[in-house]
Amino acid sequence: MKEVLEIINQIKATNSRNEKEVILKQHKNNQTLRKVLDAALNPYIVFGIGEKKLKKFINKATGKENKFNDLFEVIKYLKVHNTGTDHDVKMVAEFLNAQDDEELKGLYEEIITKTLKIGATAKSINKAFGEKFIPEFNVMLAKKFEDEEHKVKGKEFVITEKLDGMRTIMIVENGNVTFFSRQGQPITGLVEIMRDAVFLPDNVYDGELLIANADDYKDREVLQETLKIARKDREKRGLVLHLFDMIPIEEFKAGKSKATYRKRKEELEFIVDKLKSPYIKVVPNLYVGKDLDVIPKLLEEMNRKGKEGLMLNVSDGKYQCKRTDVLLKIKSMNTMDCKIIGFEEGTGKYEGMLGALLLDYKGYELRCGSGFTDEDRKEIWNNKEKYLGKIAEIQYFRESRNQDGGLSVSFPVFICIRHDKDEPSYY
């Protein structure tokens, strides 16, 4: 393992993608390295142990009760026992504290918590190895209705409500249930949902995680309250998974479904109706047909209820693991996810607090000073290092130009910090 540690440190030490690929290519036949990279970076391997919870147990463990001979015994155990129980976390903590080499112990901890960062994507690793070694995790993403409306005319489509929660992919396979964010990061602790999901047939289920009593909150608050629970590093209760699509596991990995949306949705409704779970529901259809004139009326109804908007699925569209024109989002206001690059202090009432976030919008600095609660302003200003580089969701009317001719947006309003995302998105 010392040799693997040295290779990983070499990869981490360079910022050049090409140099990383060269190092990986040189060692592509190192079987121990391959096993480590697979365990750490394969998005379909889940251990269910978060950093925070593990650290709590490490502080108490002595290492004298260690039952594992090496890292790969731990990995083998966690592939089966991946729900993050206190018992399993304690066993891992005992193993880690039994290690004499602190550097190796740190590497093992990163592998087990799935936090190993080598600065190389699955695409780069696969290119270096000359094979599809690390599966890529991609979900279907929507394009804007206003850009693609002409492609829908004359086709049958299905309209549903656009939910403003946390995108969640649930994979049920051989009685095991795993959850992922849209980027393929594991989501653990969804005990109520998992308890019922084990009875579902093997599939990849695509949906939105929302707080159970979502109707009691305004639309913006729904996401905030959902993320409060979803970010907890322990059992997460009081959440409901609202499913809007499903696809067989092998087809998901291949990147495209064989069945049309209409068939997938009908089967999904049948399966979930039989389950009768309060924690797993299907997003209902608001309209099925070819009449585009219904959209303004439905959108007006959503706006009146304070909802985010609508989603349009083309009935004969296939699930595609990319951004596609068979799935469209319809909103009166747009939202985007921007990286925080700076902070501006407030004045007057907000002196000593956040006045505005400085954001990177397509390479241009964007100032956003609206939408914050007083608690937001205090929290972000007092913890600037914590939020620098994080992703903020911003609502806006349309893209515009600033006074210097650079790109900007009209009426930017802060929605929330997206702890479930780490990359900007302007769609």
N, C-alpha and C positions, 0 to 999 in steps of 0.2 A: 504493500500500500504506500510505502514511502516514495516509490518510483512514480506512482499515479499522482501523489500529492505534488511532486516536483513538476510533472507535466501540466497539471492544472494551474499551478502557480505561474508557469511560463505563459500559458494561454491568457491568464488574467493580466499579466504584466505588460502586454502589448495592446495598444488601441487600434492597431491595424487589422482589419478584417482578413486581409490576404495573409498576413503573418499568422493569425490564429488558424486559418485553414491549412497552412503549410505544416504547422506543429501537429494539428489533428491528423493530417494525412500521414505524417511520419510514424505516428503511433496507432494507426487504424487497426492493426492486428493485435494490439495489446488487449487481451481478453479481460483483464481486471479493469482497465480503463473503460472498456465497452460496457461492462456490467455496472460500473459506477455512473456513467453518463445516462444509461438507460433508466436506472433507479431514480436519479435526480431530475432528469429532464423529460422523460416520457410522460405526457400529460394524462395518460390513461392508467398510470400506476399511482395509487393514492395510499398514503400511510395514515392520514387522519390526525396528525400531531402538529400543532401550531407552536411557533417560537415561544410565545409568552407562557403558555401552559407548561411547556417542557422546562423552561428556565426555573419556574417555581419548584418543580420536582427535583431538578438538578441541585438546587440549593439545599435540599433536605437529604438527598441520596448520599450514601457513603461509598458505594461501589462494591461493598462486601457481599451484597445479595445478587450480584450479576449472574445470570443464567445462560448468557450467550458466549460462544467462543470467538466469534468475529462479526464484522459488519454484515456479512451476507446472510448469516443466521438471523440477524435482526430484520433484514429486508424480507426474507422469506416469511418470517412470523407476521410482520406488519401487512404484507400483501393480503393475508387472510383476516387478521384482526386489525381492521383499519377504521374503527369508529372512534378512536381517541379516548377510550375509557381511562379513568385514573389508574387502574391496574396496569394497563399497557404502557402508559406514559411513565409510570414509576419503573417498570422493567427496563425501558429504554434509558432512563436517567441513571439507573444502576450500572448499565453497560457503559455509558459514557464516562461516568466517574471512576470506572475501573481502568480507564486508559491512562497510561503513563506519559504518552506523547501529547502535549497540549495542542500542537498544530494538527495532528491527525484527529484528535477529539473534536476540534473545530470543524474540520472537513466532514466528519461523520454527522455532526449536528446539522450542518447545512444540507446534507443529502437526505437525512431523515425528515427534516421539516420542509423539504422541497424549496429551499431558499438559495441553493447554489447558483451563483451568477458568474459565468465565464465570459460574458460579452459576445457570445456566438449564438445565433439563432439555430433552430432545427434545420433550416434551409442550408446554413453554412456547414453544419456538422454533416449533413447528408451529402453535400457536395464534396467535402473532404474525404468522406468514407466511400464515396462512389456508389451509394445505395440509399434506400429509404430506411435509414436506421432509426431515427427519431420521428414518430408520427407527428404531423402538423395538425394543430387543432384550430379549425376554422368553422364559423357558423354563418348562417344566411343573414345578410344585412340588407336593409331597404334603401332604395333610392328615393329621391323627392318626387312627389306626384306631379308638381308643376313642370318638371323637366321631362317627364315620361308619359304625360297624359295621352299623347297621340298614339302610343303603343297599346293603350287599353281599349280605345274606341272599337265597338263592335264585338268585343270579347266579354264572356261572362266573368264576373269577379265577385269576391266576397268582402264585405266591409265588417270590421270589428273595431272595438275601442282600442286606442293606443294607451297601454298602461304605462305609468311612470314609476316603475319599480327597479328591481335589480335583475337584469337578464341572467337566467340560470338554465344550465343544461344538465339534465338528469339522465344518467345512463343506468339502465337496469340490465344486468347480465348474470345469468346463472344464480339468481337469488341475491346477488350483491348490488347495492345501490350506491352510486357515487354522484357527486354534484360538482359542477364547474362554473366559473364565470365565463363570460364571452371570450376572454383571452386564454381560457384553459387552466386558470388557477383553481385549485381545489377549494371547495366550500365544505366545511365540516360542521358537525353538531346539529344538523337539521333532523332532530330525533323524531319529531311528530310526523313529518312528511315521510321520512325513511320507513317508519313503522308500517305505514300503509302501502308505500311504493313497492315493497318486496313482493306484493301480490300481483303486480303488473307484469305483462309479458315483456320479454327482452326487446328493448328498443332504446333509441336516443330520443328523449322527450325535451322539447324546447319550450321555454316559458318565461314568465316574469314572477319574481318573488315579491310579495307585498305583505305588509302588516295585516293581520287577520281582520281587524275592524277598520279597514281602509276608508269606508264611507263616512267615518266620524271625523275625518281630517280633510283639509283643503289639499288640492293636488300636489302642491310643492311639499307640504308637510308629510304626505304619504311616503315619498322617497326618503326624506330625512329620518322618519320614524322607522322605516324598514331597514335602513342602513345602520341605525343604532343597534338593532338586534343582530343583524347579519355580520357586523364587525366583531361581535363578542367572541372571545377565544374559549368558549365553553358551549354547553348545550344551548341551542337557539330555539326558543318556543314562541308561539304567537305569530307564526308566519304561514302564509298560504301560497302554494305554487300554482299559478294560473297558466295552464298549458295552451299553446296556440298551434303547435305542430309536433310531428313525430316522424321518425325515419329509422329504418333498420340500421343496426350498428355498423355492419360492413359497408352499407351504402354511404353512411355518414363519413366513415374513414376514407372512402373512395371519392367523396366530394359531391355526389349528386344522387338524388332518389330516382327510382324507376316509376313510382306512383305519382299521380297528379295531386295537387293540393286538395281538390274536392274529395278524392278517395282517402287521402291521409287524414283529413279532418273528420270525415264520417267515421272512420275506424277509431280515431282518438276519442270521439264523443261516446261511441259504443263501449269502449274499454273503461273509460273513467266513470261512466254512468253505472256500470256493473260494480265498480269499486266502492262507490258511495262513501267517499272519504271527505271529511270537512276540511282537510288540508291540501287536497289535490283537486283542482277544478279545471274546467275547460272554458276559455274565453268564448262567450256566445257570439253568434253571427247577428249583426244588425241589419244586414241586407245581402241578398243573393240575386244577381241579375246583370243586366247590361246597361241600365239607365244611369248615366253619369250625372244627371240632373238631381239625383237624390243626395249627392255628396254635400252641396252647400247647406241643405236642410239638416242633415245629420251633424255636420260640423258646427252649425249654429247651436244645436242641442248640446253638443259636447262643451262648447264655450259657455253656454248658460249654466251648465253644471260644474264649471270650473275644471273640466277635464282637459288633458293635453292635446287630444286630437284623434285621428282615425288611422287605421291600417287597411290597405287594400291588397288582397291576394288574388292574382289571376287564377281562375279555377283550374285550368289545365297546366298551370306552372309546376315545374319540378323543384324540389328543395335543392338549392345550390349553395355550397359552402363558400360564398363570396357575396359581394354586393351585387344585387340583381334587379332587373326591371320587372320581375314577376311578383315582387313585394315592394309596395310603395307606402310612404308615410305622408299623411296629409295633416298639416298644422297651420293654424292662422298665425302663430308665432313660431319662429325657429329656435332650436337649441343646438348648442355645440359644446365640445369639451376642449378647454384650452389649458396649456401649461402655465402655471404661476411663475413669473420671472422677477417679481418685485412687489413692494408694498409702499403705500403712500399714507402718511399720518393724516388724521382728520383735523379739522379746525373747529373752533367754537365748542359746541356740545360734544363733538367727537375728538377733542384734543386728548392725546394720550391713548387713542384707540385707532383702529384702522379707518382710513378715509376712503381708500380705493385699492383694489388689486390691480397690478400691472400684469398683463397677460400677453403671451405670444400668439398672435393671430396671423397665421400663414407668413411668418417672418417679420411682421409688423407689430409694434407695441400697441396694445389696446388697454385703455383705462376703463375700469368698471367700478363705479362707486355707489350703485343702487342695489337694493334687494337684501341687504344685510340686517339682521337683528342686532340689537346692542350686544347680545351675548356673542354673536358671530364676530363683531368688531373687536371685542376684548380678547376673545380666545385666539383669533388669528394674529392680532398685533403682539400679544404676549408670547406667542410661540412661532415666530416667523421662520426659524430654522426648520421647524417641523413641517411647515406648509410650502416652503420654497421648493419648486419643482413638481409639486402635486398638481392634480388635474381638477379644475373647477368647471362645473356645468353652468353655462351662461345662456340666458334667453335673449333673443333679439328680434327685431322686425325684419331687417334685410341688410345685405352687404352694401357698404357705401365707401366713400373716399374721405380720408382725413384732410386737414388743411394743407398738408404737404404733398397731397396727391397719392399717398399710400393707401393700402386697403384698411378698412375699418368696418364697423357695423353700427346700425342705428339702434338707439335705446337699449344698450346692453344692461341686463339685470342679473345679478348673482342668484343662482338657484341653490347650489350646495357644493361641497367638496365631494368628488367622486372617489372614495377610498377603494372602490372595486375596479378602478381603471388606472392605467399608468401611461397611456398613450393618448395624444390629442386626436380629436375627430371633429371635422367641420361639417359633417352631414347631419 
